[in-house]
Amino acid sequence: MFKPLFKAIVLCAGVAVSAISAAATTFTEGKHYEVVADTATATPVVTEFFSFYCGHCFAFEPLANKLAASLPKGVKFEKNHVDFIQASPPEVQNSMARAYLVAHNAGKGEEVAGMIFNYIHRQKANFAADGDIRSLLLVNNFDSATFDKGFNSMPVLAAANKMKEQQTYWTEKKVLTGVPMLLVNGKFKVKFDGLDEKNAEKELIELLAYLSAKK
């Protein structure tokens, strides 16, 4: 199942993804990852830049969830939604990011992300306004009070603004050129096309563990 997904990731990246000691001799800069900053984050983190409108991101989502669960202890996995896909206005895409953040804060980020991905890519539907996003979550039994309290809250607005800032920063640096993109410790960009296609999933898990330990 991974083979077509791997090819999709490679295509998308071109358009716009104790084992650690052994990996040190296996993973090489320029082939498996790029150094895109001088300094790393204070704490280890893997950031996935993605869009709910991106078909490759939809295909990548199950693996993204597996990667998040496979990271070494103490390594954070965060999702950074972008708003540059032409399928809808940036304001609507920002609202989708806020809906995801509300769900994430409620411990249902993966569940709600799946709802939104399926709505767009399986049901072939779209969102015209914030109310459409709210309706999708509520019809799938997400708590209305939790959504209404969080959607326009200062913490959620600030987190969505941070996503936008990260998008702008890495786009201007010509690092964020397509989605999905994985950035480790704010310094290392994963090169999906450097992975062994036949063993890409395992290799990617090992690569993230290796990079998350680097400074």
C-alpha positions, 0 to 999 in steps of 0.5 A: 500500500505504501508504494503508490503513496510514496510516489504521490509524496515524491510528486507533491514535494516536487510540485509546490516528504539505539537505532539512531547510532546505526542511522548516523551512517545511513542517512546523509545530508543532501540525499535524505534531508536538507539543513535549512536553518543555522540553529535547531529548536530548543526542544525536539519537534517534527512539524508537518506542513499540510493542507486539507485540500491537498490530495497528497496530504490526504493520502499521507494522513494515515502515515502521518498519524503513524509517524506521530505515534512512533516518535521517540519519547519527548519528541513532539509532533505538530501539524501546520495547516497552510492557506495557499491552496487555490481551492478556497479563499485563505480566510476559509482555510484559516477557519479550517485550521482553527477547527483543527486546533479546537479539536486538537485541544480537545484531544480529537485532532486526528478524528476531526482531521479525518472528518475534514479530509473525507468531506473534501476528498471522498464526499467531494464537498467544500466549505463556503463559510465557518458555519459549514465547518461547524456543521460538519463537526457537529453532525459527526458528534463533536461537542457544540459548546467545545467548538463554539467556546474555542473557535474564536478564542484567543489561544486558538486565534494565536495558534492559527496566526502562528501557523500562518507566520511559519508558512510565510517564513518558510515560503520566503526562505524557499523551503516550503515549496509544496505539501506535505512537508516534514521539518524536524527541529526547525532545521532539517527538511526531509527529502522524501525522494531520498528514501528507499521506495521498497522500505520507505515507511520504516526508513522514514520512521528511523530518519525522523528519530535520527533527525530529532536527536540532531542539533 
